[in-house]
């Protein structure tokens, strides 16, 4: 039966379950008494919802606290082992697959380096399939507990009704690759397990906003700084985050050729790939056989050597130039979106870290308008190299919450809006 606003009793029960689960997840453990004002539900509704969630194995007792003159109040929390999520990071140097419990505690991980094959679609899909099988072989893991598989991947993601997620990754040579369809056709997971595929910068941003340095901000930009650069914008209008192809802003007319094919993109100057290329062109990067991460480590050691060793002036100059380009790129984000915070993540951002940050801040405020520049903070993300996989795992978790802790029925329910709505209604602030 539907009410005047079109909501059925089932909708109301689901919303109440969602409210209780989210409050326990982000603010728990809490007592039934505390859940009332935290969710806006009556004490009777809280008792009924909690009883349902306990019966479903989703909520468990977590000790007790003294009350004012009465009996101790039982604390409740989300049961961490009542469900699992898999997060996948299709990165620039490796594919990482991680299994998490409901608390996003890592239970298992598999990493596969990307070498000469690069972004060959069959290789990537094979790494993801094999990684899923391997992490599910962990003791206590089961496909029946799996809420879904989240995947963060470079490029623009198009969600279609008939083929699922299509990846348009111009910089990696992917043209409308039906990644979801390819994964489902060869994976041994049950048909009931859903895939949630989105841009890697967006999943990084989601992780930092839920659990990292972005928590509490209403307006932030999270930057992924790796071989290339990307960003996720979070504002009051797009609370679930929007991936922006920031790396392909033109910063120099007729400039260096970017790997997307255009000339003068920010990525052609500020990405780690271009940074190392410029060092090599000037006579640096002595061993072309090493991977980008190792090469960047070598460059940093050359530019900032241990005490008593002379610095490599070429490496230092290239890093300084990169800091200026990156800072100028951040100034565009400051002027356009006036964020409270800008957070820098990604493997290159983490490597460059605190040593690089003061120069980036200096250039960003120099190029930006004074008023928004005075109100923004620029810092490193807090979640480290696993941020993309954590963010990817959040996608099925958010879908699970949006359904009140019930798994979806893919054959009868629409594929995509549920987890998008849950991200929009997130409550960790």
Phi, psi and omega in degrees: 000133182258142176276189183296329180272007178087357181274135179270170176300322178298318178299317181296316179298319179296317179297321179293319178297319178299315181300315181292315179300315182294321179293319178294323183292314186270333186239357185286172002287148179225156175272166175301323180299319180286331182294332180302295180295332181290329183253344185081011181265155176289162180298324179294318179296318178300314181299317181294315181295315180298319179300318178297314183292324176294317179297328179279355180080011183270337181233141181221163178286147182222049179092197182209163176227153178290144175253171182284089175083355182249196178289153176302145180265132179284132176270147182236152176212162173290132181288114189295330185263014179277354177196156178233154172228151173247132175246136181235132175246107171275090187270192183268340180239346182198163168255125181245131178237126181229142175256131182235154168271184185296336178276005184061033169276129182291129178255330180196155177212153176223137176233138177233116180293148174258116184247237184298332183291340181057230183260036174303125187301313182298322179295313180300311181299319178297318178298318181293312180302311182296321179297319177299314179300318184291317181289330178285348175282355178296143180301130179092349179275147181206139175303334180292334179270354188282122180277340180157173179241119176261139183229125172258128188218149177294150173111182178267131183255126177249122180264120183243156180288321189269329185240005180074215185279127173252136182254121175255092183246084185298322183287342180248007176080022179258124180240101180054048178287123181280071189300317181298316180297318180294318179295316183291327184290333184244359183271150183266017177283153176299153180299337182288341180280126185260154175254139180234106188246131179209172180296138183297323177296325179290319179292324173301313180298319180297319179297315180294327180286326180279317191231355187245218187287349179269353185298131180097348181271142176266341186215109185213159172235128177249123186257132174259114183246102179226224175303319171244193179226145177211175182207156174236126180260129176235118177226179178298332181278333182228067186296332179279358177091145177227124176289133177238136181280061184298326182295348183247023164291141179278119180252347176210119179295132182056037180273204181299149178281129178275161178290349173281348179106341181276170180255138170080017178293153175305319181300331180288350179239328187254347178286154181299325180299314180288325177303312180290326178296319180292324176297317180295319180298332179267009177102004178271196180049073188295336184239102181287352181279350182271159182283169185298319182297317179293322179295319178294323175300316179295321180295317178297320179295325179288320182284324182234074185285170177293161184302134179095355179249140182284138180285149174279110185296328180293311179301318181296319181293320180294319178296320179295319178296320178297319178299323180291316178297317180296316178298319177296321177296320177294327179298325176298317178296322179296313182293322184284318192243349179047056183287157172288321186223145166238127182242135183250123177229198185091157187298321180289319177300320179291322178293314181293318167052213188297332181295326185273334191296317181303320179293319179298315179300316183300314181290323180299314181287332177293318184273341184274162171296144189297316186299305179292330181294328180287345186250004181251145171250142180240116184219173174276149171296161186256349192266358173071200187290347181268007187299321182292318180292323176298314179297322178295320179292335178296331183300308176292330178296316179297321177298317180299314178297318184298337180263014178070027180082023176242142180287150180284159172250095188303331183289337185241344184252150180298145188295311202250327192296332188298311183287331176294317179297322180295322178294323179294331183259020185299154189228030182276002187285000000 
